[in-house]
Amino acid sequence: MTDWVPPIRPAEHAEQMLVGAILDGTFPAGTTLPGERELAGQLGVTRPTLREALRRLERDGWLTVQQGKSTRVNDYEREGGLNVLSALIRHNEHLAPSFILHLLDVREVMAPAYIRLAVERVPHEVMALLAEGEQLPDTPERFAAFDWRLHHALTVASGNPIYTMILNGFAGFYEDAARVYFASTEARAASRRFYRALMAAAQAGEGDPTEQLVRFAMQESIHFWCQVHNLNEMRGALR
């Protein structure tokens, strides 16, 4: 029996269509949506279904719905919540080149914190995780898969589930981007050095050196990503 995929609900279809239209500039920030009857016709859904989709988009920060007034499209970068971030991952064809740089900036802040917690709480678990990488085949695909499993497990080992939930929002996309990153032999070599150094830090069980080590590794990964995509000038502008 093949895996059964449930059909998409009409409200979810309308929601995805509207998000795509916002991201591709059909309905840019600051504009208003067409009237309810017209918009429902464009999307091929009933008006009650459209209202459900609009309520969900308002909840996430995409829209501002006001009784008796036109629905306004928000600036999602300023007014959106975590569900907007998840939607951006699903619609990654619309992502700006700066998106992954911003994402790596956030990881530079988060990873030292959750890895330090993991090393301080359960150093032997961290060492066991890293031992799996000792014989890692030298391919982008295997490095990408291992790096995802490692960071996911480290967020769990930190004892703070918020780190894990944030990381889970990037499942799939993380590995896709990592395969591009790990196409560089230099990046793979740098990660092997990082895994070995982190193993030593876990053996010592010391928080401060671990945090410093991870921060340097995250900064180095940003450098490699900029090299791969010729984004060094953009990186300077974002700083």
Secondary structure by P-SEA (a helix, b strand, c coil): cccccccccaaaaaaaaaaaaaaacccccccccccaaaaaaaacccaaaaaaaaaaaaaaccbbbbccccbbbccccccccaaaaaaaaaaccccccaaaaaaaaaaaacaaaaaaaaaaccaaaaaaaaaaaccccccaaaaaaaaaaaaaaaaaacccaaaaaaaaaaaaaaaaaaaaaaccaaaaaaaaaaaaaaaaaaaacccaaaaaaaaaaaaaaaaaaaaaacaaaaaaaac
